[in-house]
């Protein structure tokens, strides 16, 4: 009896604040599948993997009408691994998003907390990995963060209202350190929609990412590269023609003083010191919606890299091909198959970057080629 009474009181206490909200929504998604990788350090591998097209997550979001066209808004979103129940994003409780803000239909919104940068908000909409393909289709090491390898902490974000098809936004992430610029981030982006055409562009800069635990980018392994500076800019477009949608994008990533990749570990040249890395990603992708429940997509990315060391400049390149078919068995549940092939060409650097690596694989290949295939079930609630 006591347990029932206590439970009832607890539920009342939890529910009471929600009554004052105009809206509170609990939501989530589970993405689970079997992966096959043809070469993981020389061996074939079958594995069960949580999240690929989309990371498994649950969250809460809400809004309260404050009057005068203003709303208080919030979102808390937690990533998790369905295979072992562990939290994602380095074990953070709300590692995907955690923010609060004020929104106005006329003036836009200001949000404070852990959020996505402008590359994710704008440029990613013109890529395969940022729309329908997920991590399997992302650019090498997700160097441009279009697959949101990292979120940004301590962030003030502005999002404009839509003005005749145009909207824009930006972020500033505090370092929360006495050294103001140590592990800070800032970004800006914009998009324009006219009919079936979407145009987007974005810029991001992070100074000393992951240098401090309390800064803009966590040092818990969710960063794409660790270095003294990360700079990304890019632009892209998508166009819809009937049941077909095509996309083109270009992104340019510069990393000064790189020491580690969040995906493949330390980057240590055989001789000399690595001063900088640059990646230029040229992507074309297409998707065809055969029925409202079934689509097929394909993507190709050519990535040109500059490996600048004290011993000289080297130019590796990466070619990535991705395919996907997705069938919805209901409005909230779908089954998909996808695969990606990567080939590394050009100069050899004498580092782990010489080996092919599709970002959802558990490790690098033993050579310059790698294939990953996946069959998965996804459910939204």
C-alpha positions in Angstrom: 0.0 0.0 0.0 2.8 2.3 1.0 4.6 1.6 -2.3 1.5 2.4 -4.3 0.9 5.7 -2.4 4.6 6.7 -2.9 4.5 5.9 -6.6 1.3 7.9 -7.0 2.8 10.9 -5.2 6.0 10.6 -7.3 4.1 10.5 -10.6 2.0 13.5 -9.5 5.2 15.4 -8.6 6.7 14.6 -12.0 3.6 15.3 -14.0 2.6 18.6 -12.2 5.2 20.8 -13.9 4.2 19.5 -17.3 0.6 20.7 -16.8 1.9 24.3 -16.9 3.6 23.6 -20.3 1.7 24.3 -23.5 3.3 21.2 -25.0 5.6 18.5 -23.7 6.6 15.6 -26.1 8.4 12.4 -25.2 9.9 10.8 -28.3 12.6 8.4 -29.4 14.1 6.2 -32.1 15.9 2.8 -32.1 18.1 1.8 -35.0 19.6 -1.7 -34.8 21.2 -4.0 -37.3 23.8 -6.5 -38.4 27.0 -5.3 -40.0 29.4 -7.2 -42.2 32.9 -5.7 -42.8 35.1 -7.5 -45.3 38.4 -6.4 -43.7 39.0 -5.3 -40.1 42.8 -5.3 -39.8 42.9 -8.3 -42.1 39.9 -10.2 -40.9 36.2 -10.4 -41.8 33.7 -9.3 -39.1 30.0 -9.7 -38.4 28.7 -7.5 -35.7 25.5 -6.1 -34.1 25.5 -2.3 -34.2 23.2 0.2 -32.6 22.6 3.3 -34.8 23.9 3.8 -38.3 21.5 5.8 -40.4 20.4 7.5 -37.1 21.7 7.1 -33.6 19.4 5.4 -31.1 17.9 8.0 -28.8 15.1 9.2 -26.6 14.2 12.7 -25.6 11.8 15.3 -24.4 10.9 18.7 -25.9 8.4 21.3 -25.0 7.2 24.8 -25.3 5.2 27.2 -23.1 3.3 30.1 -24.5 4.5 33.3 -22.8 2.1 35.6 -24.7 3.0 38.4 -27.1 4.3 35.9 -29.7 7.0 34.5 -27.4 7.5 30.9 -26.2 9.9 29.3 -23.8 11.3 26.2 -25.5 13.6 23.3 -24.4 14.9 20.0 -25.7 16.7 17.2 -23.8 18.0 14.2 -25.9 19.9 11.2 -24.8 21.8 8.8 -27.1 22.2 5.1 -26.1 23.5 1.8 -27.3 20.7 -0.7 -27.5 23.1 -3.7 -27.4 24.5 -3.0 -24.0 22.3 -0.2 -22.6 25.1 2.2 -22.2 24.8 6.0 -22.8 26.2 7.4 -26.0 28.3 10.5 -26.6 31.0 9.6 -24.1 28.5 8.5 -21.4 26.7 11.9 -21.2 23.1 11.7 -19.9 21.8 14.1 -22.5 24.7 13.9 -24.9 22.8 14.5 -28.2 21.1 17.8 -27.2 20.4 19.7 -24.0 19.2 23.3 -24.3 16.6 25.9 -23.3 15.6 29.1 -25.1 13.1 31.8 -26.1 11.4 31.6 -29.5 9.5 34.3 -31.5 7.7 33.7 -34.7 8.7 37.2 -35.9 12.3 37.5 -34.5 13.6 33.9 -34.4 15.0 32.0 -31.4 17.9 32.1 -29.0 18.9 28.8 -27.4 21.5 28.1 -24.7 23.2 24.7 -24.0 24.7 21.7 -25.8 23.6 21.9 -29.5 24.4 21.3 -33.1 26.7 23.7 -35.0 25.8 25.4 -38.3 27.5 22.8 -40.5 25.0 20.2 -39.2 22.0 22.6 -39.3 22.6 23.8 -42.9 25.3 22.1 -45.0 24.5 18.6 -43.9 21.0 18.9 -45.5 22.7 18.8 -48.9 24.7 15.5 -48.2 23.6 11.9 -48.3 24.9 11.2 -44.8 23.1 14.2 -43.4 19.7 13.3 -44.9 19.0 9.6 -45.7 22.3 7.6 -45.6 23.7 8.2 -42.1 27.2 7.4 -40.9 27.9 4.7 -43.5 27.8 7.4 -46.2 29.8 10.0 -44.4 33.0 11.6 -45.7 36.3 10.1 -44.5 36.6 10.3 -40.7 33.5 12.6 -40.8 36.1 15.3 -41.3 33.6 18.1 -42.0 31.2 17.0 -39.2 28.2 16.7 -41.6 27.4 13.5 -39.7 27.6 15.3 -36.4 30.4 13.4 -34.8 30.6 16.1 -32.2 28.1 18.5 -30.6 29.1 21.8 -29.1 28.8 22.7 -25.4 28.3 26.0 -23.7 26.6 27.3 -26.8 24.5 30.3 -27.6 22.6 29.7 -30.9 20.5 32.1 -32.9 18.0 30.7 -35.5 16.2 33.2 -37.7 12.6 32.9 -38.9 12.0 32.0 -42.5 11.9 35.1 -44.7 10.6 34.4 -48.3 12.4 31.0 -48.3 15.6 32.3 -46.7 16.8 31.6 -43.1 20.1 31.7 -41.3 21.7 31.1 -38.0 24.9 30.9 -36.0 26.5 29.6 -32.8 29.1 30.7 -30.3 30.4 28.2 -27.8 32.3 29.5 -24.8 35.5 27.8 -23.7 34.6 28.4 -20.0 38.3 28.7 -19.4 40.4 31.7 -18.2 42.1 31.4 -21.6 39.1 32.7 -23.6 40.0 31.1 -26.9 41.1 27.7 -25.6 38.4 25.2 -26.8 35.9 27.6 -28.1 33.8 27.3 -31.3 31.8 29.5 -33.6 29.8 28.8 -36.7 27.3 30.4 -39.1 25.1 29.1 -41.9 22.2 29.9 -44.2 19.8 28.2 -46.6 17.5 29.3 -49.3 14.5 27.3 -50.7 12.8 28.2 -53.9 10.3 25.6 -55.2 12.1 22.3 -55.4 15.6 23.8 -55.1 17.5 24.0 -51.8 20.8 26.0 -51.5 22.8 25.9 -48.3 26.2 27.0 -47.0 28.0 27.0 -43.6 31.3 27.9 -41.8 32.7 26.5 -38.6 35.8 27.2 -36.6 37.0 25.5 -33.4 40.1 26.7 -31.5 42.0 24.0 -29.6 39.1 21.5 -29.8 39.1 19.0 -26.9 42.0 20.9 -25.1 39.9 21.3 -22.0 37.2 19.0 -20.4 34.8 21.9 -19.9 35.1 23.6 -23.2 33.1 23.7 -26.4 34.1 20.2 -27.7 34.3 17.3 -25.4 37.6 15.4 -24.9 35.6 12.2 -24.5 36.3 10.8 -27.9 33.4 12.2 -29.9 35.5 14.7 -31.8 36.6 14.0 -35.4 40.1 15.4 -35.0 42.2 16.7 -32.1 44.5 19.6 -33.0 45.1 23.3 -32.4 42.5 24.5 -34.9 39.6 23.0 -36.9 38.0 25.0 -39.7 35.2 23.8 -42.0 33.4 25.6 -44.8 31.2 24.3 -47.6 28.1 24.7 -49.8 25.6 22.5 -51.4 22.3 22.1 -53.2 19.5 19.6 -53.6 16.8 19.5 -56.3 13.7 17.4 -56.4 12.2 16.3 -59.7 9.0 14.3 -59.2 10.0 11.2 -57.3 13.7 11.8 -57.7 16.0 14.0 -55.6 19.6 14.8 -56.4 22.3 16.6 -54.4 25.7 18.2 -54.8 28.0 19.4 -52.1 31.5 20.7 -51.5 33.2 21.0 -48.1 36.7 22.0 -47.1 38.2 21.0 -43.8 41.5 22.3 -42.3 43.0 20.9 -39.2 46.1 22.6 -37.7 48.5 20.6 -35.6 46.5 17.3 -35.8 47.5 14.6 -33.3 44.6 12.2 -33.2 41.5 11.1 -35.1 38.5 10.4 -33.0 37.8 7.4 -35.3 41.2 5.7 -35.9 43.4 7.1 -33.1 46.9 8.7 -33.1 48.2 10.1 -36.4 52.0 9.8 -36.1 54.3 10.1 -39.2 57.2 7.7 -39.5 59.5 10.8 -39.6 59.0 14.5 -39.1 56.0 16.3 -37.6 52.5 16.6 -39.0 51.7 20.3 -39.2 48.3 20.2 -40.9 45.6 18.2 -42.7 43.2 19.4 -45.3 40.2 17.5 -46.8 38.2 18.6 -49.8 35.0 16.6 -50.2 33.2 16.6 -53.6 29.9 14.7 -53.3 27.0 13.8 -55.6 24.1 11.7 -54.5 20.6 10.7 -55.6 17.5 9.2 -54.2 14.4 7.8 -56.0 11.1 7.3 -54.1 9.5 4.4 -56.0 6.5 4.4 -53.7 5.6 6.4 -50.5 7.0 3.4 -48.6 10.1 2.5 -50.6 13.2 4.4 -51.8 16.6 3.6 -53.2 19.6 6.0 -52.8 23.2 6.1 -54.1 26.1 8.4 -53.4 29.7 9.0 -54.5 32.3 11.2 -52.8 35.8 12.1 -54.0 38.0 13.4 -51.2 41.3 15.1 -51.9 43.6 15.4 -48.9 46.7 17.5 -48.2 49.0 15.9 -45.6 51.5 18.6 -44.7 54.5 17.4 -42.7 57.9 18.9 -41.9 59.3 16.4 -44.4 57.1 17.5 -47.2 53.5 17.6 -48.6 51.7 14.4 -49.6 48.3 14.1 -51.4 46.3 11.0 -50.6 42.7 10.7 -52.0 39.6 8.8 -51.0 36.8 7.4 -53.1 33.6 6.4 -51.3 30.6 4.8 -52.9 27.3 4.1 -51.0 24.0 2.4 -51.8 20.9 2.1 -49.7 17.3 0.7 -50.0 14.7 1.5 -47.4 11.2 0.1 -47.0 8.6 1.3 -44.4 6.4 -1.4 -43.1 4.4 1.2 -41.2 4.5 4.9 -40.6 7.0 4.5 -37.7 8.9 1.3 -38.6 11.2 0.6 -41.6 13.7 -2.0 -42.7 16.8 -1.0 -44.6 19.9 -2.4 -46.3 22.9 -0.3 -47.1 26.6 -0.7 -48.0 29.6 1.4 -48.6 33.0 0.9 -50.3 36.0 3.0 -49.8 39.3 3.1 -51.7 42.4 5.1 -50.6 44.7 6.2 -53.4 47.4 8.7 -54.0 50.5 9.2 -51.8 51.2 7.1 -48.8 51.7 9.0 -45.5 53.1 6.2 -43.4 50.3 6.7 -40.9 47.0 5.0 -40.0 45.4 7.3 -42.6 46.8 5.1 -45.4 44.3 2.4 -44.6 40.6 2.4 -45.8 38.1 3.1 -43.1 34.3 3.4 -43.5 33.2 5.4 -40.4 30.8 2.7 -39.1 33.5 0.0 -39.2 35.0 -1.1 -35.9 38.6 -0.5 -37.1 40.7 0.2 -40.2 41.3 -2.2 -43.1 44.7 -3.9 -43.5 44.9 -2.4 -47.0 43.5 0.5 -49.0 40.0 -1.0 -49.5 37.1 -1.6 -47.2 33.5 -2.7 -47.6 30.7 -2.5 -45.0 27.2 -3.9 -45.5 24.3 -3.6 -43.1 20.7 -4.9 -42.7 18.7 -3.1 -40.0 15.4 -2.3 -38.4 14.5 1.2 -37.3 11.5 2.2 -35.1 10.4 5.7 -34.0 8.1 6.4 -31.1 
